[in-house]
């Protein structure tokens, strides 16, 4: 069917509200084509897209079709009796999509455990494992703007699905008519009959208990001053509770961003990677003379912080800097407390920084690198559990995602928040700031300055340009910058060093600096990651500017 055929088909079969929305775009060929030229891509990150009518949008028909496809796969594997867990975030229609998914699974004979209200991503991951469920669904678009929603699928280990399962579900989607093939039951009747069980306080309590068990040292200053914002999301309850139960009594929550709100009124792009998100929390930090400011994204899987520098000014910590601080603190504490094992392992993604591998080596800890995405990081945790050869301790990626230990198998903003605050309290009691710890890490292992170039390529034309840029870069890469030559070229398109295939390129230079390119898996963007090394902060800062300028210029050439 052409996009016009699909448009006309929806005009005949959809509900009245959807038809009204579609009739409003009659005659707008560009808009009709964008909504119907393809089915919203389903991959290892599930679905993510703008909400609206059409096959290339997030709506109840796409949700129903995808859930029916998942149900078929679960039944094909013979694991439907183990059930599925469903959670959702603060976004517009998240609760509706979650209930709809529950009714589709229940209609297919799959037991459903549905959270009674919004919950964080790490809580979903935990509950899948705790209930020994076959699968899980998380209705969230993480940090995307308010127009977006998403649908993530998890497997029995509590981690996001890998390529083989994603491909099988995508194949099922292609064979399902969203208007005729999707089974459903009445929600209230399914709850009453026990097909759908509501989850709440009991599961929350068990999750919090597990997070508290991660405590490494209680000889800390619990008067450390903390400002926290959940950015209108799911983090408010679990993060404030874990800090309270951990004994931190000097926590100020940003009032304007406290209550769940899918319109994100003060943060149109609620991504804590972006320092602009800290504009209001920073005012709180200055007013309370806080030691640190922490912000979790709407589904509370990722978390970022600001700390004070030597001039008592707040500075943003990148994901790599926070990862280095956490690795240094946790690995040193494990040694000191006798928790270290020769099997201990740290994992990070191929686009994460150059410092954590050196910290791991210093503490005699194994280091592993995986493809971008926590499904791969926690995929190694799953593998370690099966073989017993290594013991997963910590994993992170530069995009402010951290997972400590293995009771969850995805990014965990709740446990990371607790460990960040414990770390700050530990050093404060010893008269040391986190900024001083970070400087010491750089002095020992080399200064690293990073930057990221993110170029948007929207729509059909943009997708073609993005593909062209990657193709051109493969043919003629940029192999010398500032007189420094590239020593290693890594192309992951067909797999590299035993890793699965991914459309990504990485170029490592003689001085330890590197850059990498990859198309985003969730947004119409091409991302370039830059890490420049130096013997001093200034040297690394100066070099990253040169890398950024040269790569930006070369990127513009490749677009032509």
N, C-alpha and C positions, 0 to 999 in steps of 0.2 A: 504493500500500500504506500502511496505517496503521502507527503505530509498533508496535502489537501484532503485526500481520502480519509485519513485519520481524523482530521478536524471535523469533517462532515459526519463521520461515524459517531464521534463524541456528541455532536449536536443532536443526534437521534436518540442516543442511549443514556446519556448522563442525567443526573438529577436537575431539577429546575434552577437551583442556584448556580451550578456549574454551567448550564446552558446559557444563563443570563450573562455570565462572565465571558463566555466564548462569543456570544452575539455582539458584545461590546467591542470586539476587535475585528469584526467583519470588514473586509476591504483592506486591512493592514497586513499585507502579505509578509512583510518582514517579521512581524510579531507572531503571526500564525506559523510561519516556517520555524522560528526559534522554539516555539512550544511543542512542535510535532515532528521535527525532522529526525528525531531519534527518541529512543526510550532512555530515561535517566539512567546513566551508567551505574551498574552494580559491581562493586569490586570488594577487595579485602576490607576497605573502610566502609562498606555498605553503600548507602545512598546519601547524597547530600545535595540540596538544591533549593532554589527559590520556590516558595509556596505559591500555588496557583493552578489553574486548569491546564491540562495537557500532558502528553506522555513524557515530556522533558521537564516536568515540574514535580514538586512534592505535593501530593494530594491524597485523598482517601482511596482513590482507585489504584494509584501506584502503590500505596501502602498495602492494600488488600491483595493485589497481584503478587507483591514481593513476599508477603507473609504466607500466602498459599504455596508459593515456590519453596519457601523454607520448610513448610509443613511436609510437602512431598519428599524433600530430601531427608528429613528426619525419619519419616516412615520408611523410606527406602533403606535406611541404615538399621532399621529395626530397634530404634532406641526411643520411640515415642512415649513409652510408659515412664521414662525418667523425667519427662516434663521440661518446661521452659520457664525462665524467669524474665520478667519485663520491668524495666524502670524507665523513667522519663524526667526531663529537666523542666526549666521554667518557661520554655518558649511557647509562643502562640500555637495552639492546637496540639502541643505535645501530649497532653492528657487524653485528648480525643484519639490521636493516633495509637497511643498505648492501649486504650480500651478496645479499639478496633482490632488491633493485632491479637489481643487476648481472645476475642470472640472467634477469629478465624482459626487460630490454633486449637481452641476448644472444640470447634465444629469438626475438626479433623481428628479428634480423639486424643489430642495431646494435652496432658495436664498442664495448667498454667499457674504460676505464682506471680502475682502482680502487686507491686508496691502501692500502698494506699494513697500516697502522695509523692511529690517529687523527691528523688534521691540522687546522690552523686554516682558517677561512673564507677569509682572503686567499690562502692557498696554493691553495685550490680555484679561486678566481677567476683567479689567475695561470696555473695549469696549463691551464685551458680555452683561454686565449689562446695559450699557448705551443704547445699541441698542435693548434691550429686546430680544436678540437672544435665540434660543433654545439650541444651543450647540456651541462649539468652538474647534479648533484644533491648537496645537502648535507644530511645527516641531523643535525639539530641543533634544539634549542629555545632556543638562545642562553642567556639569563639566567633563564629560567623555573624554578620549583621542580622538584624531582627527579621528581615525578609526570608531568611533561610530556616529550614529544618532538616533533620537527618534521621537515618535509621541504620544503626550499627548492629551487626550480628556477632555473637560470641559463641564459642564452642565449650565443650565440657570442662576444659582446663581453666576456664574463666578468662581466656585471652581471645582477642579478635581472630576471626577465621583467616586461614591462609588461602593461597591461590587455588588449590585443588577444590576446596569446598565452595569458594566464591564462584569459580567457573561452573560448577555443577548447579548452583542456585541460579546463576545468570541464565544458564541453558533452560532451566525450568521456567524462568520468567518469560522467556521468548515463546514458550508454548502455552501460556495461560492468557485467556481472554479476561481482562479485568471486569467485564460486565456480566459474564456468564459462568466463569469457571471458579469463582471464589466462594468457598463455603463460609457460612457464618451462623451464629446462634444469638439469642437474646442475652445481653450481658447480665442482667439481674437474675435471670433464670439459671445461667451458668454458674454464678456465684452461689446461689441457693442450693444447686445440685452438687456443688463441690468440684465442678470442672475447673473453676477459677478460685484460687485461694489468695486472700489478701495478706500481704506481708507488712509488718510495721515494727513496733518497739522491740520485740524479742530479737529480731535479726539485727536491728540497730545496736542493741546492747552487746551482742556477740562480736560485731564488727569493731566497736570501740575498744572492747577488751583485747582484741588481737592487736590493734594499733598501739595500745598502751604497753603491750609486751615487747615492743621494739626498743623501749627505753634502754640506753646504754650507760648513762651516768646520772645519778640524782644529786651529786655534789655540785649543784649549779645555783646561779642567782635567779631565783624565780620571780624577782622583782623587775626583771628586764621589761622595758616598756615596748609594747607591741601595738601597732595599728593594723587592723585587718578589714579588708573589703571582699565580700563574696561576689561583687559585680552583679547583683540582682539574682544570683544563681543558687545552686543546690548546696553550696559550701557552708552557708550560715550555721545551720544546726550542727553538723558533724565537726567542723573546725573549731567553733567556739566551745563545743562540749569537750573535745579532746584537750584543748588548751586549759580549760577549767579543771578537768579531772587530773591533768598532769601537774597542776599546782600554779599555773601562771595566772596571777590575779590582776595584772596590770594591762589588760587587753581592752583597747578601744575599737569599737566597730563603727565604720563609716555609715552614719545614719541615712544619708541620701541614697546609698546603694545597698541597703540592708535587706529589704523585702523582695521576694521573688517578683520579677516583672520582665516579661518577654519583649517589651518594647525598648528596654535598656535606655531610659530617657537621658542620662548624662554621659553615656558611653556608647555611641552608635556602633562602634566596632569593639566589643568587649573582650579584647585579647590582651592579657597581661604581658605579652612579649613587647607590646607597644608602650613606651614610657608615657605617652599621652594619657593612658588609662589612669595613671597615678596623680593626675592633676588635683582632684579633690582629696584623695587620701594623703597627698603631700601636705596639704593645709592642716590636716589633723596631726600629721607627724610633727610639723613645726610647732603647732599649738601645744602639744603634749610633751614636747622634747623627747620623742620616741627614740628607741635604739634601732628599730627596724619597722618597715612597712611591708606587709605581705598582701598579695591579691591573688585570688583563685579565679579561674574562668567559669562560665556558667554551669558546666557539668562537673566542675571541681576535680578534673583529672590533672590539670596543669596549674602550676603556681609559680609566681615570681616575687622577688623582694627588692627593696631598696635599703641600703645601709649607709652609715655616715662615714665620710672620708676623714683624712687627717685635719681638714679645715672645719670639721663638724657640719659639713654640708651633705645632704642626701644624694647618693648616686645610685643609679640603676645597676643591678647585677644581671648580667646576661645568663642564659641557661648554662653556658659553658663555665662561667665563673661560679655560679651556684653549685653546679655539678662537681667542680674541683673542691669547693669548700666542704660539701657533704662527704665526698670521697676521703678527703684528708681527715675530717673529724671521725667518721665511722671506722675507717681502717686503722687509724691510730688508737681509737678506743678499744677496738676488738683485740688489738695486740696487748694493750695495757690490762684489759680485763680477762685475758686468757681465753677469749672466744675465738681467736684466730685458728683456722685450719689450713693445712697445705692445699686443700681442695677449693678454698675460697676463690670466687671469680667475680669480676666486674665486667659489665657489658655496656657498650655504647654504639651509636649508629655511625655510619661512614662519614656523615657530614658534621659530626660533633668534634669538639676541640682536641688539641694536641697535648693537653696537660694531664688529664686523668690517666691515660696509659702510663705516664711516667710516675704518677703517684702510686698506682697499682704495683708497678715494678718495685718501687722503693719499699713497699710493705710486703713484698713476697706474694702478691696476689695475682692470680691469672687474669689476663685481659683478653676480651673478645670483641670483635667488631661485626656488626650486622648491617643489613640494609636499613634504610629509613623506615620508621614505623615501629611502634611498640609491639605489634604482633610478632615482629622478628626478634626483638629483645626478649620478650617473655616466651617466645618460641624456644629460645635457648634454655631458659629456665625450665621449660617443660622437658626438654631433651636431657638436661642435667639430672632432673628428678628420675627419669627412666633409667639412665645409665649408671648413675651414682659416681661418675668420674669426677665431676666438679660440684661445687656448692654455690649456687647463686646468692650473692650478698646484696648487690646494688646494680641498678641499670638506669641509664639516663640518655636523653638526647637534647641537643642544643635548643630545641623549641620548648623549653621549660617543663619537660616531662620527666618524672622520677618515680622509680618503683623500688622500694626497700623490702627485702625479703620476698617471700613467695605466697603469702596467704591471699594476695590479689595478684592477678596476672595482667595488669594494665597499669597505666600511669595512675599514681595515687597522690592527689593533692592533700589529702587529710594526713597521711603518715608523713609526707614531706613537710607539711606545716609544723607538725610536732617536732620533727628532727631539726628543722631550721631554728626553731625557738630554743630547743634544748642546747643546740650548738652555740647559739648566741649567749645563753645563760651560762654555759660552761666557761667560755672565754671571758665573759664579763667578770665572773667571780675571780678570775686570775688576772684582771686588769688589762685585758687584751681586747681590741675591737675586731670585728669580722674583716674590716678593711685591712687591718694590720696582718691578719692571718693570710688574706689573699695576696698581699704584697710579699710576704714571706714565701708563699708557694711559688710565686713568679721568680723570686731571687734564687730559689733552689732548683727550679725546673725550666726556667726560661720564660721571658715575657711573651705573652700572646695577645694580640689585638685582633678583633674580628669585625666583619661587616657582612651584610647580606644585601644583595640586589634582588628585588622582586618586581618582575615586569608582568603586567596584566595583558592577556590576549583573549578578550571576550568573543563569544559567538563563533559561528562557523569559520569565518575568515581568520579570526584569531587563532583557532585551533590549528589551522594550516600553517600560519606563520610560526607558531611555537614548534611545530614538527620540523619545519624548514630550518630553524635556528639550530636545533639539535643535530640535524643531518649535516649542516655546514660545519659545525664545530667538530664533528667526528672526522670529517674530511681534512680540515685544516685547523687544528687547535692552536691556541695561543700558548707557546712553549717557552717563551723568555720574557721576563718582566724585570725592569730595573737592573738589567745585566745578570740576573739570576736565572739559571737554566732549569727546566723541568727534568727531573731524574726518573720519575715513574709516571706512566699514563695508565689509568684504570678505566676500562669501559665495562659496565655491568649489564649491558643490554642482553648478552647471552650467558650471564653468570660470570663471576670472577672469584677465584680462590675458593671455590666450593659454595659460594653464596648463590641463592636463587637469582633469576634474571630480573633486572629492573632497569628502566630507562634512566641511567645516571652516568655521569662522567666525573672523574676526579684526577687532578694533576698535582703531583707532589714535587716540590722544588728542592734544590740542593741544600738550602739553609733550614729546611724543616717547615717552611711555609707551604700552603696549598690552597687550591680553590676547587670547587665542585659545582656541577650544574645538574639540575633535575627538574622535570615538570612536576608541579604539585599534583598530588593524587586527589585532592578535594576541592581545588579552586582552579579557575582558568589562568594560571600563572606559571611562569618559569622562574625558578629560584636559583640564585648563584650564591654559594657560601664561600667566604674568604677568611682564611686564618693566616696572619702574618706573624712571624717569630722575630724576636730581637733580644739583644743583651741588656736593653733598658726599655722602660715604658715608651720613651720618646722614639727610640729606634723602631719599635714595633708599630707605634702609632703612625709614624711617617711612612713606613712601608705599606701599611694597609691602605693608605690614601692612594699610593701609586698603583697598587693592585686594582683598586676600585676604579680608578680613572681608565687604566688600560683595558680592563675587562669591559667596562661600559662602552668604550669606543668600539671595541671589537664586536660587541653584541649588536650595536647599531649597524655595523657592516654586514653581519650575518642575517639581519632581518631583510635585507634587500634582495 
